[in-house]
Amino acid sequence: MTKLRWGMIGGGEGSQIGPAHRLGAQADGNFSFEAAALDVDPEKGRAYAQSLGIAPDRAYGNWQEMLAGEKDRPDRIDLVTVATPNATHFEITKAFLDAGFHVLCEKPMTMTVEEGEEIVRLAESTGRICAVNYCYSAYPMVRQMRAMVAKGEIGAVRCVVANFSHGHHAAGDDDANPRVRWRYDPAQAGVSGQMADCGIHALHLASFILGDEVRSLSADFASTVSARVLEDDAMVNFRTEKGTVGRLWTSTIALGRMHGLDIQVFGETGGLRWASEQPNQAYYQRLGGRVEIMEKAESGLHTDAARLCRVAIAHPEGFPLAVANIYVDLAARIRGEARDGLPSAADGLRSMAAVHAAVDSARHEGAWVDARPPMFR
């Protein structure tokens, strides 16, 4: 099988997410790393790309140079990953879709709902794939929960509770740290801090497992560190299109919580729960029965969960392999195969609409607001 050609923008030396993408994209032999513009400093980016094996003529100084250099090559890249600061996602994604490239964009896909709708329409009109890296949806046991809900194994879902709360920004004097500071700066992060950074992962996970979408929400935001313009703690109540009750808490000042992403789904006849810090297990309780622990790679898992299990039962699979599962499904889609569950531009748009709705609600003392993007109402 011929490898697909892959390029990356952002995610340079010292990046938190860059290594996960490079490991994930190349884990299964589907992609070869051919082109890159890795850093805001052109020379630093070129040097780092070459240290990773990129040919000098494809180690670019910025994304514009990369687009110009790749678009007319006979061996141009098939897929580009956008892993730059939030405020640049829309411009870069739009430019590469326009030029006929498939795109995987880090979240949030855009800064505004209007930009999100433009990307959805552009992906549809060009016939290009625009995926968003909601990689937690690609853990095998998350796929198992999604399949169980879809098949009615816990009955109609009554309530979902999601959290993405950690304590890594609890220090009140860390505003001098550029890796922290930008997340609370509207010029770089947009209208929201923690909700747009982590809360949308939890919200997408809830929608993904339920096979349902958020219709309305009520939010309370707080900036518990006074120097922060944007929120570092948020509580969101929501209702889905099918009427499920939703609760979401996201925070950066939750000392004692490490990664802090977990989800519980409560149905009429059963309940499910999963935590990213113990990703190999999901817990299932039937009405009137005992709690069962379902293990990654055990026999009897639903097809979409089983196919994403990479190593034998009891051997851990972590975050880079969840990212790799996104690339597995991307490669299949690029080659023309059907794949259920790949996070799309529509998912990115719905997330940004929910963020803006939460901001609006918080400004109006928790008023309930429509969380759907206008084009989906």
ABEGO torsion letter per residue (X at the ends): XBBBBBBBBEGBBGBAAAAAAAAAAAAAGABBBABBBABABAAAAAAAAAAAGBBAAABBABAAAAAAAAAABAABBABBBBABBAAAAAAAAAAAAAAGBBBBBBOBABABAAAAAAAAAAAAAAGBBBBBBBAAAABAAAAAAAAAAAAGAAEBBABBBBBBBBAAAABAAAAABAAAAAAABAAAAEABBAAAAAAAAAAAAAAAAAGBBBABBBBBBBBABAABABBABBBBBBBBAAGBBBBBBBBAABBGBBAGBBBBBBBAABBBBBBAABAABBBBBBBGBBBBBBBBGBBGBBAAAAAABABBBGBBBBAAAAAAAAAAAAAAAAAGBBBBGBBBAAAAAAAAAAAAAAAAAAAAGGBBBBABBAAAX
